């Protein structure tokens, strides 16, 4: 079974349990915090994936790092995952939890890359575009990338809309290359 399917099998009941305990937002915050640690600390991520470190030792490390910083439900979930010897997929479980949370709440994560920082008006326009395409409330993250020259590149799930000058130039170059052959 693929790791993403296993991660969903842990994330879905966690979301349901957190919802029953009225702590969904807290657990989501915990999962975002956990993912931030994973992204910011390669040694931590390597520790989770290491076959050399015993899984119970990994559980102790998780408790030392996160105790008092995350909810008891999140710590209990970490403990369960460690006991099942699946700690290497904890980052995927956290991401799947956030995905399930967004799906349940009707949010659409989207990422926009522009050549200059978005103004409030442009941000509203991009959010309206995301809402029009997905029918959901947008959760927009923005990034400035000067290499695209102008325009934007919008990414949602597995869709990408490239309305950048660089993208247009690449399409034009490809068309010229095909016509010259």
VEXKEGU-843179 format. One record per residue: residue number from 1; residue in three letters; x, y, z of N, C-alpha, C, O in turn. Coordinates in Angstrom, 2 decimals. Example, Ala and Ser with C-alpha at 12.3 -4.5 7.8 and 13.67 -1.06 7.14 Angstrom:
// VEXKEGU-843179
pos|code|n_px|n_py|n_pz|ca_px|ca_py|ca_pz|c_px|c_py|c_pz|o_px|o_py|o_pz
1|ALA|13.19|-5.69|7.80|12.30|-4.50|7.80|13.20|-3.30|7.80|14.24|-3.32|8.46
2|SER|12.85|-2.25|7.08|13.67|-1.06|7.14|12.90|0.03|7.87|13.41|1.14|8.04
// end
This chain:
// VEXKEGU-843179
pos|code|n_px|n_py|n_pz|ca_px|ca_py|ca_pz|c_px|c_py|c_pz|o_px|o_py|o_pz
1|UNK|0.85|-1.18|0.00|0.00|0.00|0.00|0.89|1.24|0.00|1.91|1.28|0.70
2|UNK|0.52|2.23|-0.76|1.34|3.43|-0.87|1.30|4.24|0.42|0.34|4.18|1.19
3|UNK|2.35|5.01|0.65|2.44|5.82|1.85|1.34|6.87|1.91|0.85|7.19|3.00
4|UNK|0.94|7.40|0.77|-0.12|8.42|0.78|-1.46|7.81|1.21|-2.23|8.45|1.92
5|UNK|-1.73|6.58|0.78|-2.97|5.92|1.21|-2.94|5.60|2.69|-3.95|5.75|3.39
6|UNK|-1.78|5.16|3.18|-1.63|4.88|4.61|-1.81|6.17|5.40|-2.49|6.19|6.43
7|UNK|-1.20|7.25|4.91|-1.31|8.55|5.59|-2.77|8.99|5.67|-3.21|9.51|6.70
8|UNK|-3.53|8.80|4.59|-4.95|9.16|4.60|-5.72|8.33|5.62|-6.65|8.82|6.26
9|UNK|-5.33|7.07|5.76|-6.02|6.18|6.70|-5.80|6.60|8.15|-6.63|6.28|9.01
10|UNK|-4.73|7.29|8.42|-4.52|7.83|9.77|-5.11|9.24|9.90|-5.66|9.58|10.95
11|UNK|-5.00|10.03|8.87|-5.44|11.43|8.94|-6.95|11.56|9.04|-7.45|12.40|9.79
12|UNK|-7.68|10.75|8.29|-9.14|10.86|8.27|-9.77|10.60|9.64|-10.58|11.41|10.08
13|UNK|-9.43|9.49|10.33|-10.02|9.31|11.65|-9.54|10.35|12.67|-10.28|10.70|13.60
14|UNK|-8.31|10.84|12.50|-7.83|11.89|13.40|-8.68|13.14|13.24|-9.02|13.78|14.23
15|UNK|-9.02|13.48|12.01|-9.89|14.64|11.76|-11.25|14.42|12.40|-11.80|15.33|13.02
16|UNK|-11.80|13.23|12.25|-13.11|12.92|12.83|-13.06|13.00|14.35|-13.96|13.56|14.98
17|UNK|-12.02|12.44|14.95|-11.88|12.46|16.41|-11.68|13.89|16.92|-12.26|14.29|17.92
18|UNK|-10.85|14.65|16.21|-10.63|16.05|16.59|-11.93|16.85|16.48|-12.20|17.73|17.30
19|UNK|-12.72|16.54|15.47|-14.01|17.21|15.30|-14.95|16.87|16.46|-15.64|17.74|16.99
20|UNK|-14.97|15.60|16.85|-15.81|15.18|17.98|-15.39|15.87|19.28|-16.23|16.21|20.11
21|UNK|-14.07|16.08|19.43|-13.55|16.72|20.64|-13.50|18.24|20.51|-13.00|18.93|21.40
22|UNK|-14.03|18.75|19.40|-14.06|20.20|19.15|-12.67|20.83|19.23|-12.49|21.91|19.78
23|UNK|-11.70|20.13|18.67|-10.32|20.63|18.68|-9.68|20.56|17.30|-8.46|20.44|17.19
24|UNK|-10.48|20.63|16.25|-9.97|20.51|14.89|-8.97|21.61|14.58|-7.90|21.35|14.03
25|UNK|-9.31|22.84|14.93|-8.41|23.96|14.62|-7.09|23.83|15.38|-6.03|24.19|14.85
26|UNK|-7.14|23.34|16.60|-5.93|23.16|17.39|-5.05|22.08|16.77|-3.84|22.28|16.63
27|UNK|-5.64|20.95|16.40|-4.87|19.86|15.80|-4.31|20.29|14.45|-3.19|19.93|14.09
28|UNK|-5.08|21.07|13.69|-4.57|21.57|12.41|-3.34|22.45|12.65|-2.34|22.35|11.94
29|UNK|-3.42|23.30|13.64|-2.28|24.15|14.00|-1.08|23.29|14.42|0.06|23.59|14.07
30|UNK|-1.35|22.23|15.17|-0.28|21.30|15.57|0.37|20.67|14.35|1.60|20.55|14.28
31|UNK|-0.44|20.26|13.39|0.09|19.62|12.18|0.93|20.60|11.36|1.96|20.24|10.79
32|UNK|0.47|21.85|11.29|1.26|22.88|10.59|2.58|23.12|11.31|3.62|23.29|10.66
33|UNK|2.54|23.13|12.63|3.77|23.31|13.42|4.71|22.13|13.19|5.91|22.32|13.01
34|UNK|4.17|20.92|13.18|4.98|19.73|12.94|5.64|19.78|11.56|6.82|19.50|11.42
35|UNK|4.86|20.16|10.54|5.41|20.26|9.19|6.47|21.34|9.09|7.45|21.20|8.35
36|UNK|6.29|22.44|9.83|7.30|23.50|9.84|8.61|22.99|10.42|9.68|23.32|9.92
37|UNK|8.52|22.18|11.47|9.74|21.58|12.05|10.38|20.65|11.03|11.61|20.65|10.87
38|UNK|9.57|19.86|10.35|10.10|18.93|9.34|10.81|19.68|8.21|11.88|19.27|7.77
39|UNK|10.20|20.76|7.74|10.79|21.53|6.63|12.01|22.31|7.07|12.94|22.52|6.28
40|UNK|12.03|22.75|8.32|13.12|23.59|8.79|14.28|22.84|9.41|15.32|23.44|9.68
41|UNK|14.13|21.53|9.64|15.16|20.79|10.32|15.34|19.43|9.63|14.61|18.48|9.91
42|UNK|16.31|19.36|8.75|16.55|18.14|7.99|16.98|16.99|8.90|16.66|15.83|8.63
43|UNK|17.71|17.30|9.98|18.14|16.26|10.92|16.93|15.59|11.57|16.93|14.37|11.78
44|UNK|15.91|16.38|11.91|14.69|15.84|12.49|14.00|14.90|11.51|13.57|13.80|11.88
45|UNK|13.89|15.33|10.27|13.26|14.52|9.23|14.04|13.22|9.01|13.45|12.15|8.86
46|UNK|15.37|13.32|8.98|16.21|12.14|8.81|16.06|11.18|9.99|16.08|9.97|9.81
47|UNK|15.91|11.73|11.20|15.71|10.91|12.38|14.42|10.10|12.25|14.39|8.91|12.57
48|UNK|13.34|10.74|11.77|12.08|10.03|11.61|12.19|8.87|10.61|11.56|7.83|10.78
49|UNK|12.99|9.07|9.58|13.10|8.08|8.51|14.20|7.05|8.74|14.29|6.06|8.01
50|UNK|15.04|7.27|9.74|16.19|6.40|9.97|15.78|5.01|10.44|15.04|4.87|11.41
51|UNK|16.26|3.97|9.74|15.98|2.61|10.21|16.91|2.20|11.37|16.67|1.18|12.02
52|UNK|17.94|2.98|11.61|18.92|2.65|12.65|18.39|3.02|14.04|18.65|2.31|15.01
53|UNK|17.66|4.12|14.14|17.13|4.59|15.42|15.87|3.79|15.75|14.94|3.74|14.94
54|UNK|15.83|3.15|16.93|14.64|2.37|17.30|13.39|3.27|17.35|13.46|4.43|17.76
55|UNK|12.27|2.71|16.91|11.06|3.54|16.81|10.60|4.06|18.17|10.01|5.14|18.24
56|UNK|10.85|3.32|19.25|10.46|3.82|20.57|11.32|5.02|20.98|10.85|5.92|21.68
57|UNK|12.56|5.04|20.55|13.44|6.18|20.81|12.92|7.40|20.04|12.96|8.53|20.54
58|UNK|12.45|7.17|18.84|11.87|8.25|18.05|10.65|8.84|18.77|10.43|10.05|18.76
59|UNK|9.86|7.96|19.38|8.70|8.41|20.15|9.11|9.29|21.31|8.46|10.30|21.59
60|UNK|10.18|8.91|22.00|10.69|9.72|23.11|11.15|11.09|22.61|10.90|12.10|23.26
61|UNK|11.81|11.11|21.46|12.28|12.37|20.88|11.09|13.26|20.54|11.10|14.46|20.81
62|UNK|10.06|12.67|19.94|8.86|13.44|19.59|8.23|14.05|20.84|7.82|15.21|20.83
63|UNK|8.15|13.28|21.91|7.56|13.79|23.16|8.40|14.94|23.70|7.86|15.96|24.12
64|UNK|9.73|14.77|23.70|10.60|15.83|24.23|10.47|17.13|23.42|10.51|18.22|23.98
65|UNK|10.33|16.99|22.13|10.23|18.19|21.28|8.87|18.85|21.39|8.78|20.07|21.48
66|UNK|7.79|18.06|21.37|6.46|18.63|21.20|5.61|18.68|22.47|4.56|19.33|22.46
67|UNK|6.02|18.02|23.54|5.20|18.04|24.75|5.05|19.47|25.27|6.04|20.20|25.41
68|UNK|3.83|19.86|25.53|3.55|21.21|25.99|3.39|22.21|24.86|2.98|23.35|25.08
69|UNK|3.72|21.80|23.64|3.60|22.69|22.48|2.45|22.30|21.56|1.98|23.10|20.76
70|UNK|2.01|21.05|21.68|0.89|20.57|20.88|-0.16|19.97|21.82|0.11|19.73|22.99
71|UNK|-1.34|19.73|21.29|-2.44|19.20|22.10|-2.18|17.75|22.52|-1.34|17.06|21.94
72|UNK|-2.91|17.32|23.52|-2.77|15.94|23.99|-3.21|14.96|22.91|-2.65|13.87|22.80
73|UNK|-4.21|15.34|22.13|-4.67|14.49|21.05|-3.56|14.28|20.01|-3.37|13.17|19.52
74|UNK|-2.85|15.34|19.69|-1.76|15.23|18.72|-0.65|14.35|19.27|-0.12|13.51|18.55
75|UNK|-0.30|14.54|20.54|0.73|13.69|21.15|0.30|12.23|21.18|1.11|11.34|20.94
76|UNK|-0.98|11.98|21.46|-1.50|10.62|21.46|-1.40|10.01|20.06|-1.08|8.83|19.91
77|UNK|-1.69|10.82|19.05|-1.58|10.34|17.67|-0.12|10.02|17.34|0.16|8.99|16.73
78|UNK|0.81|10.91|17.73|2.23|10.63|17.52|2.60|9.29|18.17|3.29|8.48|17.56
79|UNK|2.13|9.08|19.39|2.43|7.86|20.12|1.89|6.63|19.39|2.58|5.62|19.28
80|UNK|0.66|6.73|18.90|0.06|5.62|18.16|0.86|5.30|16.90|1.13|4.14|16.60
81|UNK|1.23|6.33|16.17|1.98|6.14|14.93|3.33|5.47|15.23|3.75|4.57|14.50
82|UNK|3.98|5.91|16.29|5.27|5.32|16.67|5.10|3.85|17.07|5.89|3.00|16.67
83|UNK|4.06|3.55|17.85|3.82|2.16|18.25|3.55|1.26|17.06|3.87|0.07|17.08
84|UNK|2.95|1.83|16.01|2.69|1.06|14.79|3.90|1.05|13.85|3.85|0.48|12.76
85|UNK|4.98|1.68|14.29|6.24|1.73|13.53|6.06|2.42|12.17|6.59|1.97|11.16
86|UNK|5.28|3.51|12.17|5.02|4.25|10.94|5.46|5.71|11.05|4.97|6.57|10.33
87|UNK|6.40|5.98|11.96|6.82|7.36|12.19|7.45|8.02|10.97|7.46|9.24|10.87
88|UNK|7.97|7.22|10.05|8.58|7.83|8.86|7.55|8.52|7.96|7.91|9.37|7.15
89|UNK|6.27|8.16|8.11|5.24|8.81|7.29|4.48|9.89|8.06|3.46|10.39|7.59
90|UNK|4.96|10.25|9.24|4.30|11.32|10.00|4.15|12.62|9.20|3.10|13.25|9.28
91|UNK|5.16|13.05|8.43|4.96|14.27|7.63|3.82|14.13|6.62|3.05|15.07|6.42
92|UNK|3.70|12.96|5.99|2.60|12.75|5.04|1.26|12.73|5.76|0.27|13.26|5.25
93|UNK|1.22|12.14|6.95|-0.02|12.12|7.74|-0.44|13.54|8.08|-1.61|13.90|7.96
94|UNK|0.53|14.34|8.52|0.23|15.74|8.86|-0.30|16.49|7.64|-1.27|17.24|7.75
95|UNK|0.32|16.28|6.47|-0.13|16.95|5.26|-1.52|16.47|4.85|-2.36|17.26|4.44
96|UNK|-1.76|15.17|4.96|-3.08|14.63|4.61|-4.16|15.15|5.57|-5.30|15.37|5.16
97|UNK|-3.80|15.34|6.84|-4.74|15.91|7.79|-5.14|17.32|7.35|-6.32|17.68|7.34
98|UNK|-4.13|18.11|6.99|-4.40|19.49|6.54|-5.25|19.47|5.27|-6.16|20.28|5.12
99|UNK|-4.94|18.56|4.35|-5.73|18.44|3.12|-7.18|18.08|3.43|-8.11|18.66|2.87
100|UNK|-7.36|17.12|4.34|-8.72|16.70|4.72|-9.46|17.84|5.43|-10.65|18.03|5.22
101|UNK|-8.74|18.58|6.26|-9.32|19.74|6.94|-9.80|20.75|5.91|-10.93|21.24|5.99
102|UNK|-8.94|21.08|4.95|-9.30|22.05|3.91|-10.50|21.58|3.10|-11.39|22.37|2.77
103|UNK|-10.53|20.30|2.78|-11.64|19.74|2.01|-12.94|19.83|2.82|-13.98|20.21|2.28
104|UNK|-12.87|19.47|4.09|-14.07|19.50|4.94|-14.60|20.91|5.15|-15.81|21.12|5.25
105|UNK|-13.71|21.87|5.22|-14.10|23.26|5.47|-14.35|24.05|4.18|-14.74|25.21|4.23
106|UNK|-14.12|23.42|3.03|-14.39|24.09|1.76|-13.32|25.08|1.35|-13.62|26.07|0.69
107|UNK|-12.08|24.82|1.73|-10.97|25.70|1.35|-10.22|25.11|0.15|-10.13|23.90|0.00
108|UNK|-9.68|25.99|-0.68|-8.87|25.57|-1.82|-7.48|26.20|-1.69|-7.33|27.40|-1.91
109|UNK|-6.48|25.42|-1.32|-5.12|25.97|-1.28|-4.67|26.32|-2.70|-4.91|25.56|-3.64
110|UNK|-4.03|27.45|-2.84|-3.52|27.88|-4.14|-2.23|28.67|-3.91|-2.05|29.33|-2.89
111|UNK|-1.35|28.59|-4.88|-0.08|29.30|-4.80|0.07|30.12|-6.07|-0.09|29.61|-7.18
112|UNK|0.38|31.40|-5.90|0.58|32.26|-7.06|2.00|32.81|-7.04|2.50|33.25|-6.00
113|UNK|2.63|32.77|-8.19|3.97|33.30|-8.35|3.88|34.50|-9.30|3.35|34.38|-10.41
114|UNK|4.40|35.64|-8.86|4.37|36.85|-9.66|5.76|37.48|-9.70|6.62|37.14|-8.90
115|UNK|5.95|38.39|-10.65|7.24|39.07|-10.78|7.39|40.16|-9.71|8.51|40.50|-9.33
116|UNK|6.28|40.70|-9.25|6.29|41.74|-8.21|5.30|41.34|-7.12|4.43|40.51|-7.35
117|UNK|5.45|41.93|-5.95|4.54|41.63|-4.85|3.11|41.98|-5.22|2.87|42.99|-5.89
118|UNK|2.17|41.16|-4.78|0.76|41.40|-5.07|0.23|42.58|-4.26|0.47|42.69|-3.06
119|UNK|-0.50|43.45|-4.94|-1.23|44.51|-4.24|-2.52|43.88|-3.71|-2.86|42.76|-4.07
120|UNK|-3.21|44.60|-2.87|-4.47|44.11|-2.32|-5.48|43.84|-3.42|-6.22|42.85|-3.37
121|UNK|-5.52|44.72|-4.42|-6.46|44.56|-5.53|-6.13|43.31|-6.35|-7.02|42.54|-6.69
122|UNK|-4.83|43.12|-6.66|-4.43|41.95|-7.44|-4.68|40.66|-6.65|-5.11|39.65|-7.22
123|UNK|-4.42|40.70|-5.36|-4.66|39.53|-4.53|-6.14|39.16|-4.54|-6.49|37.99|-4.63
124|UNK|-7.00|40.16|-4.45|-8.44|39.92|-4.51|-8.84|39.32|-5.85|-9.70|38.44|-5.91
125|UNK|-8.23|39.80|-6.92|-8.52|39.27|-8.26|-8.11|37.81|-8.38|-8.85|37.00|-8.94
126|UNK|-6.94|37.49|-7.86|-6.46|36.09|-7.92|-7.35|35.21|-7.06|-7.69|34.09|-7.47
127|UNK|-7.74|35.69|-5.88|-8.64|34.91|-5.02|-9.98|34.67|-5.71|-10.56|33.59|-5.60
128|UNK|-10.48|35.69|-6.43|-11.74|35.53|-7.17|-11.58|34.48|-8.27|-12.50|33.69|-8.52
129|UNK|-10.43|34.47|-8.93|-10.16|33.47|-9.98|-10.14|32.06|-9.38|-10.71|31.14|-9.95
130|UNK|-9.48|31.91|-8.24|-9.42|30.60|-7.57|-10.82|30.14|-7.20|-11.18|28.98|-7.39
131|UNK|-11.61|31.07|-6.66|-12.99|30.73|-6.27|-13.82|30.34|-7.49|-14.63|29.42|-7.42
132|UNK|-13.63|31.05|-8.60|-14.38|30.76|-9.82|-14.02|29.37|-10.36|-14.90|28.62|-10.79
133|UNK|-12.73|29.04|-10.34|-12.28|27.75|-10.87|-12.69|26.59|-9.97|-13.19|25.57|-10.44
134|UNK|-12.47|26.75|-8.65|-12.67|25.63|-7.73|-14.04|25.61|-7.06|-14.51|24.56|-6.64
135|UNK|-14.67|26.78|-6.96|-15.94|26.87|-6.24|-15.75|26.83|-4.73|-16.72|26.65|-3.99
136|UNK|-14.51|27.00|-4.27|-14.21|26.96|-2.84|-13.57|28.26|-2.40|-13.15|29.07|-3.22
137|UNK|-13.49|28.43|-1.07|-12.83|29.61|-0.51|-11.32|29.47|-0.69|-10.75|28.45|-0.30
138|UNK|-10.67|30.46|-1.26|-9.23|30.33|-1.53|-8.36|30.53|-0.28|-8.63|31.38|0.56
139|UNK|-7.32|29.71|-0.19|-6.23|29.88|0.78|-5.00|30.17|-0.06|-4.31|29.26|-0.51
140|UNK|-4.73|31.43|-0.26|-3.71|31.85|-1.22|-2.37|32.12|-0.55|-2.29|32.82|0.47
141|UNK|-1.32|31.56|-1.14|0.04|31.93|-0.76|0.67|32.57|-2.00|0.42|32.15|-3.13
142|UNK|1.49|33.57|-1.76|2.09|34.30|-2.88|3.61|34.24|-2.76|4.17|34.19|-1.67
143|UNK|4.24|34.26|-3.92|5.70|34.23|-4.00|6.14|35.17|-5.11|5.52|35.22|-6.18
144|UNK|7.20|35.91|-4.86|7.74|36.80|-5.89|8.91|36.08|-6.56|9.85|35.63|-5.90
145|UNK|8.83|35.97|-7.89|9.88|35.33|-8.68|10.14|36.21|-9.90|9.38|36.21|-10.86
146|UNK|11.22|36.96|-9.84|11.51|37.94|-10.89|11.75|37.30|-12.26|11.58|37.97|-13.28
147|UNK|12.15|36.03|-12.30|12.45|35.36|-13.57|11.24|35.20|-14.48|11.41|34.97|-15.68
148|UNK|10.03|35.31|-13.95|8.87|35.14|-14.83|8.56|36.43|-15.59|7.64|36.45|-16.41
149|UNK|9.30|37.48|-15.33|9.27|38.77|-16.02|7.99|39.56|-15.74|8.07|40.72|-15.34
150|UNK|6.84|38.97|-15.93|5.56|39.63|-15.69|4.45|38.60|-15.70|4.68|37.45|-16.08
151|UNK|3.27|38.99|-15.30|2.15|38.06|-15.26|2.17|37.23|-14.00|2.67|37.66|-12.96
152|UNK|1.60|36.00|-14.09|1.54|35.13|-12.92|1.52|33.67|-13.33|1.22|33.32|-14.48
153|UNK|1.85|32.82|-12.36|1.70|31.38|-12.48|0.90|30.94|-11.26|1.36|31.08|-10.13
154|UNK|-0.30|30.42|-11.50|-1.20|30.00|-10.43|-1.22|28.48|-10.37|-1.44|27.82|-11.39
155|UNK|-0.99|27.92|-9.18|-0.99|26.48|-9.00|-2.03|26.10|-7.95|-2.04|26.64|-6.84
156|UNK|-2.92|25.17|-8.33|-3.94|24.64|-7.42|-3.96|23.13|-7.62|-4.21|22.64|-8.73
157|UNK|-3.71|22.39|-6.56|-3.67|20.93|-6.64|-2.77|20.51|-7.80|-1.57|20.80|-7.80
158|UNK|-3.34|19.83|-8.79|-2.54|19.38|-9.92|-2.72|20.26|-11.16|-2.30|19.89|-12.26
159|UNK|-3.33|21.43|-10.99|-3.53|22.37|-12.09|-2.53|23.52|-12.01|-2.16|23.97|-10.92
160|UNK|-2.11|23.97|-13.17|-1.23|25.14|-13.21|-1.68|26.02|-14.37|-1.86|25.56|-15.49
161|UNK|-1.86|27.30|-14.06|-2.23|28.28|-15.07|-1.03|29.22|-15.21|-0.71|29.97|-14.30
162|UNK|-0.39|29.16|-16.35|0.80|29.97|-16.60|0.43|31.14|-17.50|0.29|30.98|-18.72
163|UNK|0.29|32.30|-16.91|0.01|33.53|-17.65|1.18|34.49|-17.50|1.00|35.70|-17.43
164|UNK|2.39|33.93|-17.46|3.58|34.75|-17.29|4.18|35.10|-18.64|3.95|34.42|-19.64
165|UNK|4.94|36.16|-18.66|5.65|36.57|-19.88|6.66|35.51|-20.25|6.81|35.17|-21.43
166|UNK|7.37|34.97|-19.27|8.35|33.92|-19.53|7.67|32.71|-20.16|8.21|32.12|-21.10
167|UNK|6.50|32.32|-19.64|5.75|31.19|-20.20|5.35|31.45|-21.64|5.44|30.57|-22.49
168|UNK|4.89|32.67|-21.91|4.49|33.03|-23.28|5.69|32.99|-24.22|5.59|32.52|-25.35
169|UNK|6.84|33.50|-23.75|8.06|33.46|-24.57|8.49|32.02|-24.84|8.91|31.70|-25.95
170|UNK|8.39|31.16|-23.84|8.74|29.75|-24.03|7.82|29.08|-25.04|8.28|28.28|-25.86
171|UNK|6.52|29.40|-25.00|5.57|28.84|-25.96|5.90|29.31|-27.38|5.85|28.55|-28.34
172|UNK|6.23|30.60|-27.48|6.58|31.17|-28.77|7.85|30.53|-29.32|7.92|30.20|-30.51
173|UNK|8.85|30.35|-28.47|10.10|29.71|-28.88|9.84|28.29|-29.35|10.38|27.86|-30.37
174|UNK|9.01|27.55|-28.61|8.67|26.18|-28.99|7.97|26.14|-30.35|8.24|25.27|-31.18
175|UNK|7.07|27.10|-30.55|6.35|27.16|-31.84|7.31|27.44|-32.99|7.22|26.81|-34.05
176|UNK|8.24|28.37|-32.79|9.24|28.67|-33.82|10.14|27.46|-34.09|10.47|27.17|-35.24
177|UNK|10.53|26.77|-33.04|11.38|25.59|-33.20|10.67|24.51|-34.00|11.29|23.84|-34.83
178|UNK|9.37|24.33|-33.75|8.61|23.30|-34.47|8.40|23.69|-35.93|8.42|22.82|-36.80
179|UNK|8.20|24.98|-36.21|7.97|25.43|-37.59|9.26|25.42|-38.40|9.22|25.29|-39.62
180|UNK|10.41|25.55|-37.74|11.67|25.58|-38.48|12.17|24.19|-38.85|13.14|24.06|-39.59
181|UNK|11.53|23.17|-38.35|11.98|21.80|-38.65|11.35|21.26|-39.88|11.62|20.12|-40.26
// end
